[in-house]
Amino acid sequence: MQQYRQFEGLSKHELDKFSIAPSYYEWSLSQEFKPSRSMEMGTLVHSLVLEDRVDYAVGPAVDRRTTAGKAEWAEFCANNIGKTIITKDEESTIIGCQEACRPFIKQFFYDKENDVECSMFWERDGVACKGRPDIVGHFNGNYCIIDLKTTNDILSFDRSFWNFRYHIQAAWYRRGLEIITQKNVEFYFLVVDTNAPHLCQIVSPSARVLAGADILIDRELEKFKHCQQHGFEGGLESVRSIDIK
């Protein structure tokens, strides 16, 4: 992932920052990426669900204020370099998500070695673009992208869908893969609740949602190209109003 971030190209996450303000996007490029705990947990769920890969270790229940506890903890960490240290409760959440996703994952046809989190690079409207879809495979006979999303309330996923611009993500990856492969591409979200009983559901953005997202992307890319030539200046509007939607 670190190597991917260094490759040339505008990612969806960078486009999100640019959509807030050009100056915010430029500032973000100089910042070190630090994942939150929820992001780390989401990554661990992805690894286990999509690749059956365990990237974590459950820390021992020791009192690290004592000499013996400090020694046991140090030995544990030395034996699990490169893994994310989690609690027993966090492991239960990860395994619960895996079990909930299992019957859905069986419906997707993909190669765990070659079709998971592959880097894509393409050009759109004269802008170099990139992305790393979770899965490129087939579902119901359709060539598609599948993106796994964790949520702490699946009944509120629609709100997250708009707040986190998942419609932009779907259109961004879909158009990119279509440009690369010259094939029609479908897009699906596999959504799993991190809270028991870990409800799970496949969510598909409608054609109207994707078309609207493409229009928005095209507008933002036009502004981005202008800033490439004239500088990424400008922040938020100094005054704005809030109205009823």
C-alpha positions in Angstrom: 0.0 0.0 0.0 2.8 2.4 0.8 4.4 1.8 -2.6 1.0 2.4 -4.2 0.6 5.8 -2.6 3.9 6.9 -4.1 2.8 6.1 -7.7 1.6 9.0 -9.8 -2.1 9.4 -10.1 -5.1 11.0 -8.4 -6.9 8.6 -6.1 -10.5 8.7 -5.0 -9.4 9.7 -1.4 -7.3 12.6 -2.9 -10.3 13.7 -5.0 -12.4 13.8 -1.8 -9.9 16.2 -0.3 -9.8 18.3 -3.4 -13.6 18.5 -3.4 -13.4 20.2 0.0 -10.9 22.8 -1.1 -7.8 22.9 -3.4 -5.6 24.2 -0.7 -6.7 21.3 1.6 -5.8 18.8 -1.0 -2.3 20.4 -1.5 -1.8 20.4 2.3 -2.8 16.8 2.7 -0.1 15.7 0.3 2.6 16.6 2.8 0.9 14.8 5.7 1.9 11.3 6.9 -1.0 8.9 6.7 -2.0 7.6 10.2 -4.9 5.1 10.2 -7.4 5.3 13.0 -8.2 2.3 15.1 -11.4 1.7 13.2 -9.5 1.8 10.0 -7.0 -0.7 11.3 -9.9 -3.0 12.3 -11.4 -2.6 8.9 -8.1 -3.6 7.3 -7.9 -6.7 9.4 -11.5 -7.7 8.5 -10.6 -7.2 4.8 -7.5 -9.5 5.0 -9.4 -12.3 6.8 -12.6 -12.1 4.8 -11.1 -11.6 1.3 -7.9 -13.6 1.6 -8.2 -15.8 4.7 -5.1 -14.0 5.9 -4.5 -13.3 9.6 -2.6 -10.1 10.0 -3.2 -9.7 13.8 -2.2 -11.2 17.1 -4.2 -11.2 20.3 -2.2 -9.6 23.1 -1.8 -11.5 26.4 -3.8 -10.4 29.4 -0.8 -9.2 31.5 -0.2 -6.3 33.9 2.3 -4.2 32.0 3.0 -2.2 35.1 4.8 -5.1 36.6 8.3 -6.4 35.7 7.0 -9.8 34.7 4.2 -8.3 32.7 6.5 -6.0 30.8 8.8 -8.9 30.0 6.0 -11.1 28.7 4.5 -8.2 26.7 7.9 -7.4 25.2 8.5 -11.1 24.2 5.0 -11.2 22.7 5.6 -8.1 20.6 9.0 -9.4 19.4 7.3 -12.6 18.2 4.6 -10.8 16.3 6.5 -8.0 14.5 4.5 -6.7 11.6 1.1 -7.7 13.0 -1.5 -5.5 14.5 -2.0 -6.2 18.2 -5.6 -6.5 19.2 -7.8 -7.6 22.2 -9.8 -10.8 22.5 -13.0 -8.7 22.0 -11.7 -7.2 18.8 -10.8 -10.7 17.5 -14.4 -11.8 18.2 -15.6 -8.9 16.1 -13.3 -9.7 13.2 -14.2 -13.4 13.2 -17.9 -12.5 13.5 -17.6 -10.4 10.4 -15.8 -13.2 8.6 -18.6 -15.7 9.4 -21.3 -13.3 8.4 -19.6 -12.6 5.0 -18.7 -16.2 4.2 -22.0 -17.1 2.4 -21.8 -13.9 0.4 -18.2 -14.3 -0.5 -19.0 -17.7 -1.9 -21.2 -16.0 -4.5 -18.2 -14.0 -5.9 -15.8 -15.7 -8.3 -12.2 -14.3 -8.0 -8.6 -15.4 -7.6 -7.4 -14.6 -4.1 -3.8 -14.4 -5.4 -4.4 -12.0 -8.3 -7.8 -10.3 -8.0 -7.6 -8.8 -4.5 -6.4 -5.2 -4.0 -4.7 -4.9 -7.3 -3.5 -1.4 -8.3 -5.1 0.1 -11.3 -3.9 3.1 -13.3 -5.7 5.0 -16.1 -6.3 8.4 -17.6 -9.6 10.2 -17.4 -10.1 13.6 -19.1 -6.4 14.1 -19.3 -5.8 13.4 -15.6 -3.7 10.4 -14.4 -5.9 8.3 -12.0 -5.4 5.3 -9.8 -7.3 3.0 -7.5 -7.1 -0.3 -5.5 -10.4 -2.1 -5.7 -11.0 -4.9 -3.1 -12.0 -7.5 -5.6 -12.2 -7.7 -9.4 -14.2 -10.8 -10.3 -17.6 -12.0 -11.3 -21.0 -12.0 -9.6 -24.2 -13.4 -11.2 -22.3 -13.8 -14.4 -21.3 -10.1 -14.5 -17.7 -8.8 -14.6 -17.6 -6.5 -11.6 -15.8 -4.8 -8.7 -16.7 -5.8 -5.1 -15.9 -3.5 -2.3 -16.1 -4.6 1.3 -17.4 -2.1 3.8 -17.6 -2.4 7.6 -20.1 -0.3 9.5 -21.1 -0.1 13.1 -24.8 0.3 12.1 -25.9 -1.3 8.8 -29.3 0.4 9.0 -27.5 3.7 8.7 -25.3 2.7 5.8 -27.2 4.8 3.3 -26.2 7.9 5.3 -22.5 6.7 5.3 -22.9 6.1 1.6 -23.4 9.8 0.9 -21.3 11.2 3.7 -18.2 9.2 2.6 -18.9 9.7 -1.1 -19.1 6.0 -1.8 -21.1 6.8 -4.9 -18.0 8.6 -6.2 -15.8 5.6 -5.3 -18.1 3.2 -7.2 -18.1 5.5 -10.3 -14.4 6.2 -10.0 -13.3 2.5 -9.9 -16.0 1.4 -12.4 -15.0 3.9 -15.1 -11.3 3.1 -14.5 -11.7 -0.6 -15.0 -13.8 0.0 -18.0 -11.2 2.2 -19.6 -8.5 -0.4 -18.8 -10.3 -3.5 -19.9 -12.8 -2.1 -22.5 -15.5 -4.2 -20.7 -18.8 -3.3 -19.1 -18.3 -3.3 -15.3 -20.8 -3.7 -12.5 -20.1 -2.4 -8.9 -21.2 -4.0 -5.6 -20.6 -3.2 -2.0 -20.5 -6.0 0.5 -21.5 -4.4 3.8 -21.1 -6.0 7.2 -22.0 -4.7 10.6 -19.2 -4.9 13.2 -21.8 -5.2 15.9 -23.4 -8.5 16.7 -25.2 -10.3 15.1 -23.1 -8.9 12.2 -25.8 -8.4 9.6 -24.5 -8.5 6.1 -25.9 -7.3 2.7 -24.9 -6.7 -0.9 -25.6 -3.2 -2.0 -25.6 -2.0 -5.6 -25.6 1.7 -6.6 -28.3 2.3 -9.2 -27.5 3.5 -12.7 -28.9 6.9 -11.8 -26.6 7.2 -8.8 -23.5 6.2 -10.9 -24.5 8.6 -13.7 -24.8 11.5 -11.2 -21.5 10.6 -9.6 -19.8 10.6 -13.1 -21.1 14.1 -13.7 -19.7 15.3 -10.4 -16.4 13.6 -11.0 -16.1 15.3 -14.4 -16.8 18.7 -12.9 -14.2 18.1 -10.1 -11.6 16.9 -12.7 -12.1 20.1 -14.7 -11.3 22.1 -11.6 -8.4 19.9 -10.8 -6.8 20.4 -14.2 -7.2 24.1 -13.8 -5.4 24.0 -10.5 -2.6 21.9 -12.0 -1.9 24.8 -14.4 -2.6 27.7 -12.0 -2.0 26.4 -8.5 -4.0 24.8 -5.8 -5.2 27.9 -4.1 -8.5 28.6 -2.4 -10.1 27.3 0.7 -13.6 27.1 2.0 -16.2 29.8 1.2 -15.9 32.4 3.9 -19.7 32.4 4.4 -22.3 29.8 3.6 -25.9 29.1 4.5 -27.7 25.8 5.4 -31.1 25.0 4.0 -33.6 22.1 4.1 -32.8 19.4 1.5 
